[in-house]
């Protein structure tokens, strides 16, 4: 009979017998359920380290591949986070982000819900539009566009990368006014008197992204992401903001189709 090891350095989880209550349920899924219940109940708190692969193997008498499958799924779902050379830790539960709620931007949405957030600008410059930008913004090939690329964080975790394209004739000098701590939509309204009235957004699940994007979002190349494409217009139907975004798959997106009250 295998001697039970007393494991240290993490919060204990439920007993071994809990893993085999449902013979027809895959073992990795049962392990996932146990770990998730410990997290949801608060027994395992944010920042706690879970047992290592070897420790879980010994505790439950299961294979390394089964443990890896369960842990990887919880990482992808946003319950756990791996830290190189340190282990796997409980992280902040998946957050819900509402799109199209009064056409509010990311900053306004996070503030309204009391969720800690931040942004880091990666690029901001004036460029000539691609054919796709010309079509979306209804502009010519020589009409300059303000390009903004940012990574947005929720609870200090990378949430999305967004790419904005705005006709420069509407926002001259904006590259000198926008910063990490300044809302783009605030500038549009208060500095340039551009009010977003309506728009459309398309959502598409993807699993492909660039090496830079995987590093910025801290995901593996095969991790599912949500791709969003959108154009927002003023009350006269003039395109103001064309943007694309790639959202970390662990976040829950609640899509609301509402119109700005302004």
Secondary structure, DSSP 8 states (H G I E B T S, - for coil): --------SS-----GGGGGS-TTS-HHHHHHHHHHHHHHHTSS-TT-B---HHHHHHHHT--HHHHHHHHHHHHHTTSEEEETTTEEEE-----EEEESSTT--HHHHHHHHT--EEEEEEEEEEEE--HHHHHHHT--TTSEEEEEEEEEEETTEEEEEEEEEEEGGGSTTGGGT--TTS-HHHHHHHTT-----EEEEEEEEE----HHHHHHHT--TT--EEEEEEEEE-TT--EEEEEEEEEETTSEEEE-------
